[in-house]
Amino acid sequence: MKKLLASLLLGLGLLATGPLALAQAPATAEPAAMAAPAEPAAAPDAAAAPAPAAPAATAEVAPAAPKLDSGDTAWMLTSTLLVILMTIPGLALFYGGLARSKNMLSVLVQVFVIFAFVSVLWALYGYSLAFTGEGQFFGGLDKLFLKGIAPDTLSGLLPTIPEYVFVAFQSTFAAITVALIVGSFAERVRFSAVLIFSLLWFTFSYIPMAHMVWGGGLLAKDGALDFAGGTVVHINAGVAALVGAYLVGKRIGFGKEAMTPHSLTLTMVGASLLWVGWFGFNAGSAGAANGVAGLAFINTVLATAAATLSWLAGEVLHKGKASMLGAASGAVAGLVAVTPAAGFVGPMGSIVMGLIAGVVCLWGVGGLKRMLGADDAFDVFGVHGVGGIIGAILTGVFASQSLGGTGGLTPDTYAMGAQVWVQTKSVLITMVWSGVVALVAYKAADLLVGLRVSEEAEREGLDITSHGETAYSR
């Protein structure tokens, strides 16, 4: 109880550091870049001074036609590659190192194959349902099978890059979101069940959430701020992971046997790749090589660093030692928390968000996990779910110009209290939507093939029993 009180006191102390954000002058760079409510990406710079007023008799000049920008295109191609790096090998190694050696390969296979599977599904129907049409929850079928897109077609949402580049960039978000869930039910799930669940959850949870937030759907119309995926990616995946941990059940020996990570070296390498790749995730969501990308970039550095330090401070208070696993976990917590805020908050605001996220997520993988009683193997909910919730709500706070933010999508009329309420609603809707879809998807997989491997297979390890090979020679 003393340790819990110490942790809570530390969290309150960090909340009191809010005045740090006041040191950041209100951001003025490229307010027009945040004007697109249907997409977290920003439009190209439009900061040129207005032309002198034309004589009354002169006809209005038509706006310039969209034109490909090679710099924006190069940055978005690079960002797409960085997000792929986050998933394979980044996430795969991060999770693989946390597994026991007999299950290492199974985790690698699940992440690798999910990335391939979702990439194909995205091209077949995911992109069209997420980014076309005007529905509240789903888009349209206008670009089913990428129909109507050619090499010279420019993106409607990011008119300075080819649409194929936008399709590829968004496909990486979809793939890593589904792959994140693997960490909750690792070491005891049937591989065929993973694929069935992935198909259903991607179709009925990821796609509608992406459309609701970034494709002009329900939450976009409500004014929710999610620069790069706090709701769409992290809360969405975190809730599905928690449901999966309950339904798949606890690992044999959970709470009785040591289930320590087999290679913290690989986990550190994976966390480092995640941090590097996250610059494509966050700064790439600016949609252009502009000042907003620069803001998202520095915020990704600072929030991650701050969360690493606050997580370790919490560990020292509890255990007296700072661990490598804690540093890696804290970094991921910071990355998650800053994701919805990256292009909306100032650098000092991102530091405060990181400090808060570090200790809250430390509680999420400790005290909260014990309260929930779920065997979330690699703490997907504790880091991604909790971190995403913290980040999404605090975005409404630190996006305020008075705290160094940009004022979100409506800087002239931004009101912190109203925006926090909008953010809170978006969090609740995401949690309910993902939870219900996940429950149905897991039940369907269980009915079709069964969720869990046999007790004998689990004891021997999924590497050999599910895939016929091992990560390491014996």
Buried (B, 14 or more C-beta within 10 A) or exposed (E): EEEEEEBEEBBEEBEEBBEBBEEBEBBEEBBBBBEBBBBBBBBBBEEEEEEEEEEEEEEEEEEEEBEBBEEBBEBBBBBBBBBBBBBBBBBBBBBBBBBBBBBBBBBBBBBBBBBEBBBEBBBEBBBBBBBBBEBEBBBBEEBBEBEEBEEEEBBEBBBBBBBBBBBBBBBBBBBBBBBBBBBBBBBBBBBBBBBBBBBBBBBBBBBBBBBBBBBBBBBBEBBBBBBBBBBBBBBBBBBBBBBBBBBBBBBEEBEEEEBEBBBBEBBBBBBBBBBEBBBBBBBBBBBBBBBBBBBBBBBBBBBBBBBBBBBBBBBEBBEEEBBBBBBBBBBBBBBBBBBBBBBBBBBBBBBBBBBBBBBBBBBBBBBBBEEBEBBBBBBBBBBBBBBBBBBBBBBBBBBBBEBBBBBBBBBEEBBBEEBBBBBBBBBEBBBEBBBBBBBBBBBBBBEEBEBBBEEEBBEBBBBBBBBEEBBEEE
